[in-house]
Amino acid sequence: MLAASLLTVFAALASTPATQVKNGEELIRAMHARYAGKWFKTLSFVQRAIFSDGRPEQEWWEAAIVPGGLRIDIMPQDSMRATVYRGDSTFSFNQGKLVRAAKGRNILEVLAFDVYNQDPARTIQITKEEGFDLSLLKEDSWKGKAAYVVGTATQQLWIEKERLILLRVIEAGPNGSSSDISFDKFVKLGGGWLGTEVVFVRDGKLFFHEVYRDWKINPDVTPELFQVPPYKPAAWITKR
C-alpha cells in the first residue's frame, strides 16, 4: 500500500505543469509572484571590470537597493568616481564633480532585481518603454537551461523557466549595432539569486566581462547612498 501511495504521489508530481505563461506580461507577473516577499532588498559586491580593448582592469564596488537604485564606485576611492542609477536617471561623477546627468535606466537592474520587489505593473510599463515587445513569447534554451524568450529578434529578454531569473538581454543599438548580455554562475543569496559573472558582447565580439566576489545582503546600503547630486562618499566601503 505504501509503495502504491508513493507511486501515486510521484505520478501527480510528474504531471504538475511548470509555470505556464502566454506572453511577457504574464511572465513578469509570474516572476514577481515567485519571489514576492523573499527577494533581498539590499546588496553589495566587489567586481572585476575586465575590458577587451587593452584597457587596464578596474575594481568596482557596487551596491543596490531593490527596487530603484544601483551605485558603482570605481577604485581607488579617492578618485571619487561613481555612477548612480536611480529610477529613470543616471548620474556620473569624477573627482566628486557631476560630469553627466541624463535620463536613462539600467534594464539589467530592472529585470534581474527590481522585478521581484516592485509592482509588476511598474515593471511591465518600464520594459515596454525600453522597447521590448511583451506580446511576443517563445521557448528556447540557453547554456542548457530551458528559457522563455520575450520580444523581437533584435530586442529580447531570456528568462530561465525553472527559477524565473534573467539569463540574457539582447538590445539594438545605434547605427545598426547590437549588444548581447548574459549572466552565469548564479549563487543563492537570501531568498533570491545573483549571477556572479556577466558577459557583454557587442556586434558578435566580446568587449566587457564582469566577475563578482564578496557578495552579501548589506544593511549598510541605505537610500541615502543614492540621493545624488551632490556626490557623497559610499560609507559602506572600507577605505581603499
PLY file of the C-alpha trace (Angstrom):
ply
format ascii 1.0
element vertex 240
property float x
property float y
property float z
element edge 239
property int vertex1
property int vertex2
end_header
0.00 0.00 0.00
2.84 2.41 0.88
4.57 1.70 -2.45
1.31 2.29 -4.30
0.76 5.57 -2.45
4.29 6.75 -3.28
3.77 5.89 -6.94
0.57 7.94 -6.94
2.38 10.93 -5.41
5.27 10.70 -7.88
2.86 10.45 -10.79
1.00 13.53 -9.60
4.23 15.46 -9.22
5.40 14.42 -12.66
2.17 15.62 -14.22
2.23 19.00 -12.43
2.96 21.60 -15.13
5.74 24.15 -14.75
4.83 27.82 -14.77
2.90 28.38 -17.99
2.70 31.85 -19.46
1.40 33.13 -22.77
3.16 36.49 -23.06
5.72 38.77 -21.47
3.27 40.50 -19.16
2.20 37.17 -17.65
5.86 36.21 -17.31
6.75 39.37 -15.38
3.80 38.77 -13.06
4.94 35.18 -12.54
8.50 36.32 -11.75
7.19 38.71 -9.12
4.81 36.16 -7.61
7.54 33.51 -7.34
9.76 35.65 -5.08
7.44 38.30 -3.61
8.44 38.97 -0.02
11.50 36.71 -0.33
13.95 38.54 -2.59
16.78 40.52 -0.99
16.28 44.28 -0.66
19.93 45.36 -0.37
23.06 44.03 -1.99
26.76 44.78 -2.21
29.63 43.11 -4.05
33.08 43.78 -5.49
33.58 43.46 -9.23
36.49 42.88 -11.56
35.78 45.01 -14.64
37.66 43.34 -17.49
37.93 45.16 -20.82
38.69 43.53 -24.16
40.31 46.55 -25.81
43.54 46.53 -23.83
42.49 48.94 -21.10
43.70 48.00 -17.61
41.31 46.01 -15.45
39.41 48.03 -12.86
37.91 47.24 -9.47
34.33 48.40 -8.92
32.48 48.35 -5.60
28.75 48.09 -6.27
25.65 48.49 -4.13
21.97 48.07 -4.93
18.78 48.88 -3.15
15.91 46.90 -4.63
13.96 48.36 -6.30
15.27 51.53 -7.80
18.95 52.07 -7.06
22.35 50.88 -8.28
25.65 52.57 -7.46
29.10 51.82 -8.85
32.17 53.28 -7.12
35.38 52.90 -9.12
38.55 52.37 -7.16
40.74 53.94 -5.90
38.18 55.53 -3.63
39.94 58.91 -3.55
39.28 59.28 -7.29
35.66 59.92 -6.27
34.46 58.31 -9.49
30.98 56.87 -9.32
27.90 56.18 -11.40
24.47 56.13 -9.77
21.37 54.70 -11.45
18.29 55.99 -9.66
14.91 55.27 -11.14
14.96 56.64 -14.69
18.07 58.82 -14.23
21.83 58.26 -14.35
24.46 60.40 -12.61
28.22 60.13 -13.18
30.92 61.71 -11.01
34.67 62.23 -11.36
36.74 63.72 -8.56
33.43 64.26 -6.81
32.11 66.54 -9.57
28.98 65.73 -11.53
30.13 65.18 -15.12
26.95 63.68 -16.55
23.27 63.61 -15.65
20.81 62.08 -18.06
17.60 60.18 -18.40
18.34 56.50 -18.68
17.63 53.24 -16.90
19.67 50.14 -16.33
17.41 47.43 -17.77
19.63 44.74 -16.21
18.86 46.12 -12.77
15.14 46.24 -13.56
14.83 42.65 -14.82
17.48 40.98 -12.62
16.43 42.61 -9.33
13.66 45.20 -9.28
11.02 42.96 -10.85
10.84 40.89 -7.66
10.27 43.78 -5.24
8.04 46.20 -7.12
4.51 46.18 -8.51
4.53 44.07 -11.70
2.55 46.78 -13.47
5.51 49.13 -12.97
7.99 46.59 -14.37
5.71 45.97 -17.34
5.49 49.71 -18.04
9.28 50.17 -17.84
10.01 47.16 -20.02
7.65 48.40 -22.73
9.18 51.89 -22.53
12.60 50.31 -23.09
11.37 48.85 -26.37
10.62 45.21 -25.53
7.53 43.74 -27.20
5.83 41.81 -24.40
3.21 40.35 -26.72
5.81 38.04 -28.26
6.94 34.95 -26.35
8.55 31.68 -27.36
10.60 28.93 -25.70
14.26 28.12 -26.28
17.33 27.13 -24.24
20.46 28.95 -23.11
23.54 27.06 -21.88
21.42 24.00 -21.24
18.66 25.88 -19.41
15.11 25.97 -20.74
14.07 29.59 -21.17
11.26 31.89 -22.14
12.28 34.39 -24.82
10.32 37.65 -24.91
10.43 40.17 -27.72
11.64 40.55 -31.28
14.86 39.20 -32.79
16.71 42.44 -32.03
15.22 43.20 -28.60
14.89 40.17 -26.35
14.70 39.06 -22.73
15.65 35.48 -21.84
14.17 34.21 -18.57
15.03 30.78 -17.16
11.88 28.69 -16.91
12.81 26.82 -13.73
13.84 29.67 -11.43
12.29 32.58 -13.37
15.51 34.59 -13.34
17.12 36.74 -16.03
19.65 34.89 -18.19
20.21 37.17 -21.16
19.31 40.52 -22.73
19.67 41.37 -26.43
19.27 45.02 -27.39
19.51 47.01 -30.60
21.93 49.93 -30.51
22.65 52.98 -32.69
23.63 52.63 -36.35
22.52 49.02 -36.56
24.71 47.80 -33.69
23.55 45.23 -31.16
24.51 44.06 -27.68
24.12 40.62 -26.11
24.50 40.48 -22.32
24.35 37.18 -20.43
24.51 36.10 -16.79
26.24 32.98 -15.46
27.46 31.25 -12.28
24.38 32.02 -10.19
24.57 31.81 -6.42
21.72 31.72 -3.92
21.58 34.93 -1.92
18.94 35.13 0.79
15.65 34.48 -0.95
16.96 35.41 -4.39
19.73 34.75 -6.91
22.78 36.62 -8.16
24.57 35.94 -11.45
28.21 36.38 -10.47
29.64 36.58 -13.99
28.27 38.83 -16.73
29.49 38.80 -20.33
28.91 41.70 -22.73
29.10 41.05 -26.46
28.81 43.85 -29.00
28.19 43.05 -32.66
29.28 39.48 -32.07
32.54 40.32 -30.28
33.33 40.18 -26.56
34.02 43.69 -25.27
33.46 43.53 -21.48
33.36 40.92 -18.73
32.33 41.25 -15.07
33.38 38.86 -12.30
31.94 39.35 -8.80
33.19 38.49 -5.32
32.29 39.24 -1.70
28.57 39.45 -2.42
26.26 39.90 0.54
22.97 41.32 1.69
24.24 44.55 3.22
22.26 46.54 5.81
24.68 49.46 5.38
23.31 50.03 1.88
20.67 52.67 2.60
18.62 55.10 0.45
20.97 57.99 1.26
23.65 56.31 -0.85
21.58 57.03 -3.98
20.45 60.58 -3.15
22.74 62.46 -5.50
23.82 65.04 -6.53
25.91 66.19 -4.78
28.48 63.39 -4.58
28.65 61.65 -1.23
31.24 59.02 -0.31
29.88 55.50 -0.02
30.20 54.96 3.72
29.71 51.18 3.43
33.00 50.79 1.54
36.12 50.01 3.53
38.76 52.62 2.74
40.52 51.56 -0.48
0 1
1 2
2 3
3 4
4 5
5 6
6 7
7 8
8 9
9 10
10 11
11 12
12 13
13 14
14 15
15 16
16 17
17 18
18 19
19 20
20 21
21 22
22 23
23 24
24 25
25 26
26 27
27 28
28 29
29 30
30 31
31 32
32 33
33 34
34 35
35 36
36 37
37 38
38 39
39 40
40 41
41 42
42 43
43 44
44 45
45 46
46 47
47 48
48 49
49 50
50 51
51 52
52 53
53 54
54 55
55 56
56 57
57 58
58 59
59 60
60 61
61 62
62 63
63 64
64 65
65 66
66 67
67 68
68 69
69 70
70 71
71 72
72 73
73 74
74 75
75 76
76 77
77 78
78 79
79 80
80 81
81 82
82 83
83 84
84 85
85 86
86 87
87 88
88 89
89 90
90 91
91 92
92 93
93 94
94 95
95 96
96 97
97 98
98 99
99 100
100 101
101 102
102 103
103 104
104 105
105 106
106 107
107 108
108 109
109 110
110 111
111 112
112 113
113 114
114 115
115 116
116 117
117 118
118 119
119 120
120 121
121 122
122 123
123 124
124 125
125 126
126 127
127 128
128 129
129 130
130 131
131 132
132 133
133 134
134 135
135 136
136 137
137 138
138 139
139 140
140 141
141 142
142 143
143 144
144 145
145 146
146 147
147 148
148 149
149 150
150 151
151 152
152 153
153 154
154 155
155 156
156 157
157 158
158 159
159 160
160 161
161 162
162 163
163 164
164 165
165 166
166 167
167 168
168 169
169 170
170 171
171 172
172 173
173 174
174 175
175 176
176 177
177 178
178 179
179 180
180 181
181 182
182 183
183 184
184 185
185 186
186 187
187 188
188 189
189 190
190 191
191 192
192 193
193 194
194 195
195 196
196 197
197 198
198 199
199 200
200 201
201 202
202 203
203 204
204 205
205 206
206 207
207 208
208 209
209 210
210 211
211 212
212 213
213 214
214 215
215 216
216 217
217 218
218 219
219 220
220 221
221 222
222 223
223 224
224 225
225 226
226 227
227 228
228 229
229 230
230 231
231 232
232 233
233 234
234 235
235 236
236 237
237 238
238 239
